Amino acid sequence: MKLITGLHHVTAITGDTQENIDFYTGVLGLRLVKTTVNFDYSDVYHFYFGDEFGTPGTIMTTFPYGKGLVNGRHGKGMLNTTAFSISMDALDYWMNRLNQFNIPFKQPQQRFSGEVFIYLEDFDGLGLELVFNDKDERTGYNNHFIPKDFAIKGIHHVEIWLDAYERTAALLTTQMNHQLIAESSDRFRYAAEDAPGKIYRSCMHPECFERTCRKRNSSSRCLRYARCTNTA
């Protein structure tokens, strides 16, 4: 039995509460699955966005601290990009949708075989990718305003920027049941299983440290990501 089976959720610190809800539910079309509070600081909400049932591997959670939050910075040693999985047929739809909401994004690119991605940022500057592929068998959340076949199906992967990957690779492969499943330039893809929602990616390419859609500093930063495990 595998100890690690895939990604469970990603958590980020964000800015304005309403803008946070508007982006992840209104623009991306995720469901606000649960609302609670930061148990270490109860004045701050804790939002859970995902599919209809809050299925592990679909959940993005946020702590919106408000507009006065000091800006963070994209950098090495951090989880800088969270990627969502969408059907390949939905590429044109999502480009039109982002234009409709005046969300800046980079033009589609292909980095790995069988998938195309576009890079964008949420209202707080958090790095996101939409990865269009035909490998994801999950069903997207039917929110009744995005066509069901074009809806986000869940998290595709997370990307961490590193100076060197060797120690992280050793941890993943010797302790966490991951394997190196793909490599492209200085990006290394590890996974418990070669499927969307199971993938971790490390990146050492200088391009990573320079790319943004709008700004390098942001009020949003990823706090952590969690993995799924089997229960005994």
mmCIF file of the C-alpha atoms, coordinates in Angstrom:
data_MODEL
# 
_entry.id   MODEL 
# 
loop_
_atom_site.group_PDB 
_atom_site.id 
_atom_site.type_symbol 
_atom_site.label_atom_id 
_atom_site.label_alt_id 
_atom_site.label_comp_id 
_atom_site.label_asym_id 
_atom_site.label_entity_id 
_atom_site.label_seq_id 
_atom_site.pdbx_PDB_ins_code 
_atom_site.Cartn_x 
_atom_site.Cartn_y 
_atom_site.Cartn_z 
_atom_site.occupancy 
_atom_site.B_iso_or_equiv 
_atom_site.pdbx_formal_charge 
_atom_site.auth_seq_id 
_atom_site.auth_comp_id 
_atom_site.auth_asym_id 
_atom_site.auth_atom_id 
_atom_site.pdbx_PDB_model_num 
ATOM 1   C CA . MET A 1 1   ? 0.000   0.000  0.000   1.00 0.00 ? 1   MET A CA 1 
ATOM 2   C CA . LYS A 1 2   ? 1.348   3.425  -0.968  1.00 0.00 ? 2   LYS A CA 1 
ATOM 3   C CA . LEU A 1 3   ? 1.924   5.868  1.874   1.00 0.00 ? 3   LEU A CA 1 
ATOM 4   C CA . ILE A 1 4   ? 1.222   8.943  -0.300  1.00 0.00 ? 4   ILE A CA 1 
ATOM 5   C CA . THR A 1 5   ? -1.546  8.836  -2.919  1.00 0.00 ? 5   THR A CA 1 
ATOM 6   C CA . GLY A 1 6   ? -1.571  12.411 -4.238  1.00 0.00 ? 6   GLY A CA 1 
ATOM 7   C CA . LEU A 1 7   ? -2.336  16.032 -3.419  1.00 0.00 ? 7   LEU A CA 1 
ATOM 8   C CA . HIS A 1 8   ? -5.000  16.822 -0.835  1.00 0.00 ? 8   HIS A CA 1 
ATOM 9   C CA . HIS A 1 9   ? -5.207  20.637 -0.808  1.00 0.00 ? 9   HIS A CA 1 
ATOM 10  C CA . VAL A 1 10  ? -3.272  23.879 -1.178  1.00 0.00 ? 10  VAL A CA 1 
ATOM 11  C CA . THR A 1 11  ? -3.529  26.754 1.306   1.00 0.00 ? 11  THR A CA 1 
ATOM 12  C CA . ALA A 1 12  ? -2.661  30.396 0.614   1.00 0.00 ? 12  ALA A CA 1 
ATOM 13  C CA . ILE A 1 13  ? -2.662  33.675 2.492   1.00 0.00 ? 13  ILE A CA 1 
ATOM 14  C CA . THR A 1 14  ? -4.644  36.267 0.523   1.00 0.00 ? 14  THR A CA 1 
ATOM 15  C CA . GLY A 1 15  ? -5.907  39.840 0.762   1.00 0.00 ? 15  GLY A CA 1 
ATOM 16  C CA . ASP A 1 16  ? -9.453  41.182 0.490   1.00 0.00 ? 16  ASP A CA 1 
ATOM 17  C CA . THR A 1 17  ? -12.183 38.746 1.548   1.00 0.00 ? 17  THR A CA 1 
ATOM 18  C CA . GLN A 1 18  ? -14.766 39.586 -1.109  1.00 0.00 ? 18  GLN A CA 1 
ATOM 19  C CA . GLU A 1 19  ? -12.227 39.737 -3.938  1.00 0.00 ? 19  GLU A CA 1 
ATOM 20  C CA . ASN A 1 20  ? -10.980 36.315 -2.869  1.00 0.00 ? 20  ASN A CA 1 
ATOM 21  C CA . ILE A 1 21  ? -14.477 34.835 -3.098  1.00 0.00 ? 21  ILE A CA 1 
ATOM 22  C CA . ASP A 1 22  ? -15.199 36.664 -6.359  1.00 0.00 ? 22  ASP A CA 1 
ATOM 23  C CA . PHE A 1 23  ? -12.105 35.247 -8.056  1.00 0.00 ? 23  PHE A CA 1 
ATOM 24  C CA . TYR A 1 24  ? -12.268 31.616 -7.001  1.00 0.00 ? 24  TYR A CA 1 
ATOM 25  C CA . THR A 1 25  ? -16.044 31.227 -7.296  1.00 0.00 ? 25  THR A CA 1 
ATOM 26  C CA . GLY A 1 26  ? -16.987 33.905 -9.830  1.00 0.00 ? 26  GLY A CA 1 
ATOM 27  C CA . VAL A 1 27  ? -14.038 33.693 -12.234 1.00 0.00 ? 27  VAL A CA 1 
ATOM 28  C CA . LEU A 1 28  ? -12.711 30.153 -11.777 1.00 0.00 ? 28  LEU A CA 1 
ATOM 29  C CA . GLY A 1 29  ? -16.122 28.700 -10.953 1.00 0.00 ? 29  GLY A CA 1 
ATOM 30  C CA . LEU A 1 30  ? -15.145 26.659 -7.909  1.00 0.00 ? 30  LEU A CA 1 
ATOM 31  C CA . ARG A 1 31  ? -17.615 25.923 -5.156  1.00 0.00 ? 31  ARG A CA 1 
ATOM 32  C CA . LEU A 1 32  ? -17.215 27.594 -1.760  1.00 0.00 ? 32  LEU A CA 1 
ATOM 33  C CA . VAL A 1 33  ? -17.334 24.276 0.050   1.00 0.00 ? 33  VAL A CA 1 
ATOM 34  C CA . LYS A 1 34  ? -16.782 25.464 3.601   1.00 0.00 ? 34  LYS A CA 1 
ATOM 35  C CA . THR A 1 35  ? -16.302 28.657 5.590   1.00 0.00 ? 35  THR A CA 1 
ATOM 36  C CA . THR A 1 36  ? -14.614 28.626 8.958   1.00 0.00 ? 36  THR A CA 1 
ATOM 37  C CA . VAL A 1 37  ? -11.984 30.784 10.703  1.00 0.00 ? 37  VAL A CA 1 
ATOM 38  C CA . ASN A 1 38  ? -8.262  30.778 11.270  1.00 0.00 ? 38  ASN A CA 1 
ATOM 39  C CA . PHE A 1 39  ? -8.077  29.033 14.640  1.00 0.00 ? 39  PHE A CA 1 
ATOM 40  C CA . ASP A 1 40  ? -4.871  30.907 15.490  1.00 0.00 ? 40  ASP A CA 1 
ATOM 41  C CA . TYR A 1 41  ? -6.464  34.279 14.671  1.00 0.00 ? 41  TYR A CA 1 
ATOM 42  C CA . SER A 1 42  ? -10.254 34.057 14.626  1.00 0.00 ? 42  SER A CA 1 
ATOM 43  C CA . ASP A 1 43  ? -10.751 37.501 13.048  1.00 0.00 ? 43  ASP A CA 1 
ATOM 44  C CA . VAL A 1 44  ? -9.664  35.944 9.725   1.00 0.00 ? 44  VAL A CA 1 
ATOM 45  C CA . TYR A 1 45  ? -11.834 33.610 7.651   1.00 0.00 ? 45  TYR A CA 1 
ATOM 46  C CA . HIS A 1 46  ? -10.657 30.276 6.271   1.00 0.00 ? 46  HIS A CA 1 
ATOM 47  C CA . PHE A 1 47  ? -12.306 29.501 2.918   1.00 0.00 ? 47  PHE A CA 1 
ATOM 48  C CA . TYR A 1 48  ? -12.347 26.104 1.213   1.00 0.00 ? 48  TYR A CA 1 
ATOM 49  C CA . PHE A 1 49  ? -12.899 26.141 -2.564  1.00 0.00 ? 49  PHE A CA 1 
ATOM 50  C CA . GLY A 1 50  ? -13.290 22.951 -4.576  1.00 0.00 ? 50  GLY A CA 1 
ATOM 51  C CA . ASP A 1 51  ? -15.760 20.630 -6.264  1.00 0.00 ? 51  ASP A CA 1 
ATOM 52  C CA . GLU A 1 52  ? -19.282 19.783 -5.157  1.00 0.00 ? 52  GLU A CA 1 
ATOM 53  C CA . PHE A 1 53  ? -18.187 17.393 -2.407  1.00 0.00 ? 53  PHE A CA 1 
ATOM 54  C CA . GLY A 1 54  ? -14.891 18.926 -1.311  1.00 0.00 ? 54  GLY A CA 1 
ATOM 55  C CA . THR A 1 55  ? -13.046 15.946 -2.763  1.00 0.00 ? 55  THR A CA 1 
ATOM 56  C CA . PRO A 1 56  ? -9.357  15.644 -1.823  1.00 0.00 ? 56  PRO A CA 1 
ATOM 57  C CA . GLY A 1 57  ? -7.263  16.911 -4.712  1.00 0.00 ? 57  GLY A CA 1 
ATOM 58  C CA . THR A 1 58  ? -9.743  19.636 -5.659  1.00 0.00 ? 58  THR A CA 1 
ATOM 59  C CA . ILE A 1 59  ? -9.401  21.934 -2.645  1.00 0.00 ? 59  ILE A CA 1 
ATOM 60  C CA . MET A 1 60  ? -7.816  25.378 -2.593  1.00 0.00 ? 60  MET A CA 1 
ATOM 61  C CA . THR A 1 61  ? -8.079  27.033 0.824   1.00 0.00 ? 61  THR A CA 1 
ATOM 62  C CA . THR A 1 62  ? -7.329  30.664 1.678   1.00 0.00 ? 62  THR A CA 1 
ATOM 63  C CA . PHE A 1 63  ? -6.861  32.919 4.690   1.00 0.00 ? 63  PHE A CA 1 
ATOM 64  C CA . PRO A 1 64  ? -7.960  36.417 3.520   1.00 0.00 ? 64  PRO A CA 1 
ATOM 65  C CA . TYR A 1 65  ? -6.196  38.845 5.874   1.00 0.00 ? 65  TYR A CA 1 
ATOM 66  C CA . GLY A 1 66  ? -7.510  42.001 4.194   1.00 0.00 ? 66  GLY A CA 1 
ATOM 67  C CA . LYS A 1 67  ? -6.268  44.780 1.918   1.00 0.00 ? 67  LYS A CA 1 
ATOM 68  C CA . GLY A 1 68  ? -3.658  45.991 4.399   1.00 0.00 ? 68  GLY A CA 1 
ATOM 69  C CA . LEU A 1 69  ? -1.621  42.810 4.168   1.00 0.00 ? 69  LEU A CA 1 
ATOM 70  C CA . VAL A 1 70  ? 2.100   43.428 3.556   1.00 0.00 ? 70  VAL A CA 1 
ATOM 71  C CA . ASN A 1 71  ? 3.143   42.230 0.113   1.00 0.00 ? 71  ASN A CA 1 
ATOM 72  C CA . GLY A 1 72  ? 4.945   38.945 -0.253  1.00 0.00 ? 72  GLY A CA 1 
ATOM 73  C CA . ARG A 1 73  ? 7.406   38.055 -2.995  1.00 0.00 ? 73  ARG A CA 1 
ATOM 74  C CA . HIS A 1 74  ? 7.703   35.215 -5.474  1.00 0.00 ? 74  HIS A CA 1 
ATOM 75  C CA . GLY A 1 75  ? 10.963  33.417 -4.826  1.00 0.00 ? 75  GLY A CA 1 
ATOM 76  C CA . LYS A 1 76  ? 12.959  30.235 -4.495  1.00 0.00 ? 76  LYS A CA 1 
ATOM 77  C CA . GLY A 1 77  ? 12.203  27.720 -1.797  1.00 0.00 ? 77  GLY A CA 1 
ATOM 78  C CA . MET A 1 78  ? 8.493   28.504 -2.099  1.00 0.00 ? 78  MET A CA 1 
ATOM 79  C CA . LEU A 1 79  ? 5.414   27.010 -3.667  1.00 0.00 ? 79  LEU A CA 1 
ATOM 80  C CA . ASN A 1 80  ? 4.900   29.726 -6.281  1.00 0.00 ? 80  ASN A CA 1 
ATOM 81  C CA . THR A 1 81  ? 2.442   28.147 -8.714  1.00 0.00 ? 81  THR A CA 1 
ATOM 82  C CA . THR A 1 82  ? -0.737  26.146 -8.178  1.00 0.00 ? 82  THR A CA 1 
ATOM 83  C CA . ALA A 1 83  ? -2.113  24.535 -11.335 1.00 0.00 ? 83  ALA A CA 1 
ATOM 84  C CA . PHE A 1 84  ? -5.703  23.510 -12.042 1.00 0.00 ? 84  PHE A CA 1 
ATOM 85  C CA . SER A 1 85  ? -6.725  20.768 -14.471 1.00 0.00 ? 85  SER A CA 1 
ATOM 86  C CA . ILE A 1 86  ? -9.213  21.370 -17.300 1.00 0.00 ? 86  ILE A CA 1 
ATOM 87  C CA . SER A 1 87  ? -10.247 19.488 -20.435 1.00 0.00 ? 87  SER A CA 1 
ATOM 88  C CA . MET A 1 88  ? -8.158  20.208 -23.530 1.00 0.00 ? 88  MET A CA 1 
ATOM 89  C CA . ASP A 1 89  ? -11.326 21.185 -25.429 1.00 0.00 ? 89  ASP A CA 1 
ATOM 90  C CA . ALA A 1 90  ? -11.852 24.106 -23.034 1.00 0.00 ? 90  ALA A CA 1 
ATOM 91  C CA . LEU A 1 91  ? -8.776  26.167 -23.991 1.00 0.00 ? 91  LEU A CA 1 
ATOM 92  C CA . ASP A 1 92  ? -10.556 28.703 -26.216 1.00 0.00 ? 92  ASP A CA 1 
ATOM 93  C CA . TYR A 1 93  ? -13.407 29.006 -23.735 1.00 0.00 ? 93  TYR A CA 1 
ATOM 94  C CA . TRP A 1 94  ? -11.071 29.884 -20.869 1.00 0.00 ? 94  TRP A CA 1 
ATOM 95  C CA . MET A 1 95  ? -9.040  32.364 -22.875 1.00 0.00 ? 95  MET A CA 1 
ATOM 96  C CA . ASN A 1 96  ? -12.285 34.151 -23.757 1.00 0.00 ? 96  ASN A CA 1 
ATOM 97  C CA . ARG A 1 97  ? -13.468 33.945 -20.165 1.00 0.00 ? 97  ARG A CA 1 
ATOM 98  C CA . LEU A 1 98  ? -10.300 35.477 -18.735 1.00 0.00 ? 98  LEU A CA 1 
ATOM 99  C CA . ASN A 1 99  ? -10.487 38.258 -21.317 1.00 0.00 ? 99  ASN A CA 1 
ATOM 100 C CA . GLN A 1 100 ? -14.101 38.859 -20.319 1.00 0.00 ? 100 GLN A CA 1 
ATOM 101 C CA . PHE A 1 101 ? -13.002 39.447 -16.723 1.00 0.00 ? 101 PHE A CA 1 
ATOM 102 C CA . ASN A 1 102 ? -9.918  41.459 -17.764 1.00 0.00 ? 102 ASN A CA 1 
ATOM 103 C CA . ILE A 1 103 ? -7.603  38.893 -16.152 1.00 0.00 ? 103 ILE A CA 1 
ATOM 104 C CA . PRO A 1 104 ? -4.096  39.160 -17.690 1.00 0.00 ? 104 PRO A CA 1 
ATOM 105 C CA . PHE A 1 105 ? -2.605  35.839 -18.764 1.00 0.00 ? 105 PHE A CA 1 
ATOM 106 C CA . LYS A 1 106 ? 0.283   34.510 -20.795 1.00 0.00 ? 106 LYS A CA 1 
ATOM 107 C CA . GLN A 1 107 ? -0.423  32.909 -24.155 1.00 0.00 ? 107 GLN A CA 1 
ATOM 108 C CA . PRO A 1 108 ? -0.809  29.096 -24.260 1.00 0.00 ? 108 PRO A CA 1 
ATOM 109 C CA . GLN A 1 109 ? 2.409   27.104 -24.064 1.00 0.00 ? 109 GLN A CA 1 
ATOM 110 C CA . GLN A 1 110 ? 3.299   23.425 -24.188 1.00 0.00 ? 110 GLN A CA 1 
ATOM 111 C CA . ARG A 1 111 ? 5.885   22.192 -21.702 1.00 0.00 ? 111 ARG A CA 1 
ATOM 112 C CA . PHE A 1 112 ? 5.026   18.491 -21.396 1.00 0.00 ? 112 PHE A CA 1 
ATOM 113 C CA . SER A 1 113 ? 3.520   16.131 -23.956 1.00 0.00 ? 113 SER A CA 1 
ATOM 114 C CA . GLY A 1 114 ? -0.260  16.020 -24.118 1.00 0.00 ? 114 GLY A CA 1 
ATOM 115 C CA . GLU A 1 115 ? -0.963  19.254 -22.256 1.00 0.00 ? 115 GLU A CA 1 
ATOM 116 C CA . VAL A 1 116 ? -1.110  23.007 -22.825 1.00 0.00 ? 116 VAL A CA 1 
ATOM 117 C CA . PHE A 1 117 ? -1.097  25.607 -20.057 1.00 0.00 ? 117 PHE A CA 1 
ATOM 118 C CA . ILE A 1 118 ? -1.717  29.305 -19.524 1.00 0.00 ? 118 ILE A CA 1 
ATOM 119 C CA . TYR A 1 119 ? -0.242  31.269 -16.625 1.00 0.00 ? 119 TYR A CA 1 
ATOM 120 C CA . LEU A 1 120 ? -2.237  33.891 -14.724 1.00 0.00 ? 120 LEU A CA 1 
ATOM 121 C CA . GLU A 1 121 ? -2.496  35.412 -11.278 1.00 0.00 ? 121 GLU A CA 1 
ATOM 122 C CA . ASP A 1 122 ? -5.419  35.900 -8.927  1.00 0.00 ? 122 ASP A CA 1 
ATOM 123 C CA . PHE A 1 123 ? -6.453  39.361 -7.704  1.00 0.00 ? 123 PHE A CA 1 
ATOM 124 C CA . ASP A 1 124 ? -3.706  39.224 -5.056  1.00 0.00 ? 124 ASP A CA 1 
ATOM 125 C CA . GLY A 1 125 ? -0.913  38.122 -7.399  1.00 0.00 ? 125 GLY A CA 1 
ATOM 126 C CA . LEU A 1 126 ? -0.838  34.410 -6.530  1.00 0.00 ? 126 LEU A CA 1 
ATOM 127 C CA . GLY A 1 127 ? 0.697   32.411 -9.401  1.00 0.00 ? 127 GLY A CA 1 
ATOM 128 C CA . LEU A 1 128 ? -1.739  30.023 -11.083 1.00 0.00 ? 128 LEU A CA 1 
ATOM 129 C CA . GLU A 1 129 ? -1.787  27.834 -14.169 1.00 0.00 ? 129 GLU A CA 1 
ATOM 130 C CA . LEU A 1 130 ? -4.677  26.304 -16.063 1.00 0.00 ? 130 LEU A CA 1 
ATOM 131 C CA . VAL A 1 131 ? -3.439  23.008 -17.523 1.00 0.00 ? 131 VAL A CA 1 
ATOM 132 C CA . PHE A 1 132 ? -5.502  21.698 -20.419 1.00 0.00 ? 132 PHE A CA 1 
ATOM 133 C CA . ASN A 1 133 ? -5.229  17.940 -20.897 1.00 0.00 ? 133 ASN A CA 1 
ATOM 134 C CA . ASP A 1 134 ? -7.179  14.768 -21.693 1.00 0.00 ? 134 ASP A CA 1 
ATOM 135 C CA . LYS A 1 135 ? -5.779  12.618 -18.871 1.00 0.00 ? 135 LYS A CA 1 
ATOM 136 C CA . ASP A 1 136 ? -8.040  13.841 -16.072 1.00 0.00 ? 136 ASP A CA 1 
ATOM 137 C CA . GLU A 1 137 ? -11.056 11.582 -15.555 1.00 0.00 ? 137 GLU A CA 1 
ATOM 138 C CA . ARG A 1 138 ? -12.515 13.655 -12.716 1.00 0.00 ? 138 ARG A CA 1 
ATOM 139 C CA . THR A 1 139 ? -15.764 15.564 -13.189 1.00 0.00 ? 139 THR A CA 1 
ATOM 140 C CA . GLY A 1 140 ? -15.750 19.328 -12.756 1.00 0.00 ? 140 GLY A CA 1 
ATOM 141 C CA . TYR A 1 141 ? -18.147 21.172 -10.466 1.00 0.00 ? 141 TYR A CA 1 
ATOM 142 C CA . ASN A 1 142 ? -21.401 22.034 -12.245 1.00 0.00 ? 142 ASN A CA 1 
ATOM 143 C CA . ASN A 1 143 ? -21.955 25.647 -11.211 1.00 0.00 ? 143 ASN A CA 1 
ATOM 144 C CA . HIS A 1 144 ? -24.497 26.259 -13.996 1.00 0.00 ? 144 HIS A CA 1 
ATOM 145 C CA . PHE A 1 145 ? -22.624 29.227 -15.518 1.00 0.00 ? 145 PHE A CA 1 
ATOM 146 C CA . ILE A 1 146 ? -19.501 27.476 -16.833 1.00 0.00 ? 146 ILE A CA 1 
ATOM 147 C CA . PRO A 1 147 ? -20.284 24.545 -19.161 1.00 0.00 ? 147 PRO A CA 1 
ATOM 148 C CA . LYS A 1 148 ? -19.796 21.368 -17.136 1.00 0.00 ? 148 LYS A CA 1 
ATOM 149 C CA . ASP A 1 149 ? -17.388 19.870 -19.670 1.00 0.00 ? 149 ASP A CA 1 
ATOM 150 C CA . PHE A 1 150 ? -15.210 23.001 -19.439 1.00 0.00 ? 150 PHE A CA 1 
ATOM 151 C CA . ALA A 1 151 ? -15.184 23.291 -15.638 1.00 0.00 ? 151 ALA A CA 1 
ATOM 152 C CA . ILE A 1 152 ? -12.063 22.989 -13.484 1.00 0.00 ? 152 ILE A CA 1 
ATOM 153 C CA . LYS A 1 153 ? -11.669 19.356 -12.409 1.00 0.00 ? 153 LYS A CA 1 
ATOM 154 C CA . GLY A 1 154 ? -9.309  19.915 -9.507  1.00 0.00 ? 154 GLY A CA 1 
ATOM 155 C CA . ILE A 1 155 ? -5.676  20.631 -8.783  1.00 0.00 ? 155 ILE A CA 1 
ATOM 156 C CA . HIS A 1 156 ? -3.305  19.402 -11.498 1.00 0.00 ? 156 HIS A CA 1 
ATOM 157 C CA . HIS A 1 157 ? 0.030   19.979 -9.740  1.00 0.00 ? 157 HIS A CA 1 
ATOM 158 C CA . VAL A 1 158 ? 1.976   22.347 -7.518  1.00 0.00 ? 158 VAL A CA 1 
ATOM 159 C CA . GLU A 1 159 ? 5.322   23.871 -8.453  1.00 0.00 ? 159 GLU A CA 1 
ATOM 160 C CA . ILE A 1 160 ? 8.132   24.803 -6.089  1.00 0.00 ? 160 ILE A CA 1 
ATOM 161 C CA . TRP A 1 161 ? 11.121  26.869 -7.214  1.00 0.00 ? 161 TRP A CA 1 
ATOM 162 C CA . LEU A 1 162 ? 14.493  25.657 -5.995  1.00 0.00 ? 162 LEU A CA 1 
ATOM 163 C CA . ASP A 1 163 ? 18.188  26.451 -6.399  1.00 0.00 ? 163 ASP A CA 1 
ATOM 164 C CA . ALA A 1 164 ? 18.849  22.707 -6.660  1.00 0.00 ? 164 ALA A CA 1 
ATOM 165 C CA . TYR A 1 165 ? 16.482  19.779 -6.680  1.00 0.00 ? 165 TYR A CA 1 
ATOM 166 C CA . GLU A 1 166 ? 18.583  16.862 -5.433  1.00 0.00 ? 166 GLU A CA 1 
ATOM 167 C CA . ARG A 1 167 ? 17.641  16.868 -1.727  1.00 0.00 ? 167 ARG A CA 1 
ATOM 168 C CA . THR A 1 168 ? 13.969  17.468 -2.465  1.00 0.00 ? 168 THR A CA 1 
ATOM 169 C CA . ALA A 1 169 ? 14.049  14.689 -5.062  1.00 0.00 ? 169 ALA A CA 1 
ATOM 170 C CA . ALA A 1 170 ? 15.626  12.330 -2.540  1.00 0.00 ? 170 ALA A CA 1 
ATOM 171 C CA . LEU A 1 171 ? 12.894  13.076 0.008   1.00 0.00 ? 171 LEU A CA 1 
ATOM 172 C CA . LEU A 1 172 ? 10.141  12.507 -2.539  1.00 0.00 ? 172 LEU A CA 1 
ATOM 173 C CA . THR A 1 173 ? 11.535  9.286  -3.968  1.00 0.00 ? 173 THR A CA 1 
ATOM 174 C CA . THR A 1 174 ? 12.922  7.598  -0.850  1.00 0.00 ? 174 THR A CA 1 
ATOM 175 C CA . GLN A 1 175 ? 10.379  8.650  1.770   1.00 0.00 ? 175 GLN A CA 1 
ATOM 176 C CA . MET A 1 176 ? 7.168   9.652  -0.025  1.00 0.00 ? 176 MET A CA 1 
ATOM 177 C CA . ASN A 1 177 ? 6.674   6.991  -2.724  1.00 0.00 ? 177 ASN A CA 1 
ATOM 178 C CA . HIS A 1 178 ? 7.140   9.422  -5.617  1.00 0.00 ? 178 HIS A CA 1 
ATOM 179 C CA . GLN A 1 179 ? 8.869   8.762  -8.911  1.00 0.00 ? 179 GLN A CA 1 
ATOM 180 C CA . LEU A 1 180 ? 10.374  11.055 -11.523 1.00 0.00 ? 180 LEU A CA 1 
ATOM 181 C CA . ILE A 1 181 ? 7.798   10.836 -14.305 1.00 0.00 ? 181 ILE A CA 1 
ATOM 182 C CA . ALA A 1 182 ? 8.848   13.658 -16.655 1.00 0.00 ? 182 ALA A CA 1 
ATOM 183 C CA . GLU A 1 183 ? 11.541  16.248 -17.237 1.00 0.00 ? 183 GLU A CA 1 
ATOM 184 C CA . SER A 1 184 ? 11.494  19.354 -19.415 1.00 0.00 ? 184 SER A CA 1 
ATOM 185 C CA . SER A 1 185 ? 14.423  21.750 -19.449 1.00 0.00 ? 185 SER A CA 1 
ATOM 186 C CA . ASP A 1 186 ? 15.040  22.459 -15.744 1.00 0.00 ? 186 ASP A CA 1 
ATOM 187 C CA . ARG A 1 187 ? 11.616  21.316 -14.580 1.00 0.00 ? 187 ARG A CA 1 
ATOM 188 C CA . PHE A 1 188 ? 11.316  17.933 -12.894 1.00 0.00 ? 188 PHE A CA 1 
ATOM 189 C CA . ARG A 1 189 ? 7.945   16.311 -12.371 1.00 0.00 ? 189 ARG A CA 1 
ATOM 190 C CA . TYR A 1 190 ? 7.490   13.837 -9.521  1.00 0.00 ? 190 TYR A CA 1 
ATOM 191 C CA . ALA A 1 191 ? 4.299   11.988 -8.692  1.00 0.00 ? 191 ALA A CA 1 
ATOM 192 C CA . ALA A 1 192 ? 2.799   9.213  -6.647  1.00 0.00 ? 192 ALA A CA 1 
ATOM 193 C CA . GLU A 1 193 ? 0.945   8.361  -9.851  1.00 0.00 ? 193 GLU A CA 1 
ATOM 194 C CA . ASP A 1 194 ? 1.163   9.867  -13.334 1.00 0.00 ? 194 ASP A CA 1 
ATOM 195 C CA . ALA A 1 195 ? -2.204  11.591 -13.197 1.00 0.00 ? 195 ALA A CA 1 
ATOM 196 C CA . PRO A 1 196 ? -3.552  15.096 -12.540 1.00 0.00 ? 196 PRO A CA 1 
ATOM 197 C CA . GLY A 1 197 ? -3.916  15.739 -8.823  1.00 0.00 ? 197 GLY A CA 1 
ATOM 198 C CA . LYS A 1 198 ? -1.001  13.437 -8.001  1.00 0.00 ? 198 LYS A CA 1 
ATOM 199 C CA . ILE A 1 199 ? 1.870   15.604 -9.250  1.00 0.00 ? 199 ILE A CA 1 
ATOM 200 C CA . TYR A 1 200 ? 4.559   17.712 -7.610  1.00 0.00 ? 200 TYR A CA 1 
ATOM 201 C CA . ARG A 1 201 ? 6.915   19.710 -9.795  1.00 0.00 ? 201 ARG A CA 1 
ATOM 202 C CA . SER A 1 202 ? 10.203  21.380 -8.921  1.00 0.00 ? 202 SER A CA 1 
ATOM 203 C CA . CYS A 1 203 ? 11.705  24.095 -11.075 1.00 0.00 ? 203 CYS A CA 1 
ATOM 204 C CA . MET A 1 204 ? 15.227  25.484 -11.255 1.00 0.00 ? 204 MET A CA 1 
ATOM 205 C CA . HIS A 1 205 ? 14.952  27.455 -14.497 1.00 0.00 ? 205 HIS A CA 1 
ATOM 206 C CA . PRO A 1 206 ? 15.847  31.192 -14.280 1.00 0.00 ? 206 PRO A CA 1 
ATOM 207 C CA . GLU A 1 207 ? 12.673  31.935 -16.253 1.00 0.00 ? 207 GLU A CA 1 
ATOM 208 C CA . CYS A 1 208 ? 10.671  31.027 -13.173 1.00 0.00 ? 208 CYS A CA 1 
ATOM 209 C CA . PHE A 1 209 ? 12.277  33.687 -11.058 1.00 0.00 ? 209 PHE A CA 1 
ATOM 210 C CA . GLU A 1 210 ? 11.443  36.428 -13.541 1.00 0.00 ? 210 GLU A CA 1 
ATOM 211 C CA . ARG A 1 211 ? 7.952   35.580 -14.744 1.00 0.00 ? 211 ARG A CA 1 
ATOM 212 C CA . THR A 1 212 ? 4.796   37.324 -13.597 1.00 0.00 ? 212 THR A CA 1 
ATOM 213 C CA . CYS A 1 213 ? 1.689   38.534 -15.389 1.00 0.00 ? 213 CYS A CA 1 
ATOM 214 C CA . ARG A 1 214 ? 1.381   41.856 -13.598 1.00 0.00 ? 214 ARG A CA 1 
ATOM 215 C CA . LYS A 1 215 ? 3.704   42.301 -10.659 1.00 0.00 ? 215 LYS A CA 1 
ATOM 216 C CA . ARG A 1 216 ? 6.453   40.568 -8.741  1.00 0.00 ? 216 ARG A CA 1 
ATOM 217 C CA . ASN A 1 217 ? 5.256   41.527 -5.282  1.00 0.00 ? 217 ASN A CA 1 
ATOM 218 C CA . SER A 1 218 ? 1.853   40.267 -4.184  1.00 0.00 ? 218 SER A CA 1 
ATOM 219 C CA . SER A 1 219 ? -0.382  40.238 -1.145  1.00 0.00 ? 219 SER A CA 1 
ATOM 220 C CA . SER A 1 220 ? -0.980  36.529 -1.700  1.00 0.00 ? 220 SER A CA 1 
ATOM 221 C CA . ARG A 1 221 ? 1.437   33.695 -1.000  1.00 0.00 ? 221 ARG A CA 1 
ATOM 222 C CA . CYS A 1 222 ? 1.110   29.942 -0.684  1.00 0.00 ? 222 CYS A CA 1 
ATOM 223 C CA . LEU A 1 223 ? 1.351   28.847 2.918   1.00 0.00 ? 223 LEU A CA 1 
ATOM 224 C CA . ARG A 1 224 ? 1.402   25.077 2.450   1.00 0.00 ? 224 ARG A CA 1 
ATOM 225 C CA . TYR A 1 225 ? 0.204   22.132 0.445   1.00 0.00 ? 225 TYR A CA 1 
ATOM 226 C CA . ALA A 1 226 ? -0.984  18.815 1.850   1.00 0.00 ? 226 ALA A CA 1 
ATOM 227 C CA . ARG A 1 227 ? -0.853  15.288 0.480   1.00 0.00 ? 227 ARG A CA 1 
ATOM 228 C CA . CYS A 1 228 ? -3.309  12.429 0.674   1.00 0.00 ? 228 CYS A CA 1 
ATOM 229 C CA . THR A 1 229 ? -2.344  9.298  2.607   1.00 0.00 ? 229 THR A CA 1 
ATOM 230 C CA . ASN A 1 230 ? -3.927  5.897  2.985   1.00 0.00 ? 230 ASN A CA 1 
ATOM 231 C CA . THR A 1 231 ? -5.526  5.139  6.337   1.00 0.00 ? 231 THR A CA 1 
ATOM 232 C CA . ALA A 1 232 ? -4.837  1.850  8.018   1.00 0.00 ? 232 ALA A CA 1 
# 
